[in-house]
Amino acid sequence: MGFFANTAETRELHKNDKLRTRYYRNGIKQIKSVFEKICSEEDMQLQQYDERWGDIYICAYGFEVFVTVSQISPIESGIDLKVNYFSTFGFNRPEKKIIHLYERLDKMLIFKGTMLHVN
């Protein structure tokens, strides 16, 4: 990932601490409803939701967001994001979008921490 990358994604052991998997004290249904609210407020569309696998696909003008929700327990879930911009160069927009979405989630869900389930 870099300044020109048009894709960014989070993971448990990311070198950038702002792009590490985040954990919340919420179930997948609560997380889905929060993403529905974010999408309605930010002119994005929640295109697909798969409760069985914990996947949410969001589309907007110029980019897409793949959300993976890992339900650790009925009241704890980890959220990873992948953002793709439909352009040749990203100019840090994918990374900024992930940070922005995590900030929104932190305000709307019960934040528990990062890197909680490192093997």
C-alpha positions, 0 to 999 in steps of 0.5 A: 500500500502506498500513496498511489495504491487504489486499494487498501484493506485492514488486517489483524497485524497491519503495520499501520495501527489505524488499519488493524482489525477493530473489535466491537461489543455488538452482534452482526445485525447491529453492525448491519443496521449501523452500516445501513445508517452510514450508507444513507447519510453518506450517499452510499448503497448497501448492495449485498448482505450475507448474514451467514458469512458476515459479508457486506458489500457497499457501492458508491460513486467511484469506490466500493467497500467490502466489509467482513464481520467475524462474529467471535461471540454473540456480543463480540465482532471483529470488522475488517474493511477493504476499499477499492477506488475505480481509478488508476491512482488512489492518492491515499483515498482508500486508506482515508476512507477506511479510517473515516468508516472506523471513526464512524463505527467507533461512535455508533458501536461499542468499541472494544479494541484492536488486535485482540485475537492475535495467534 
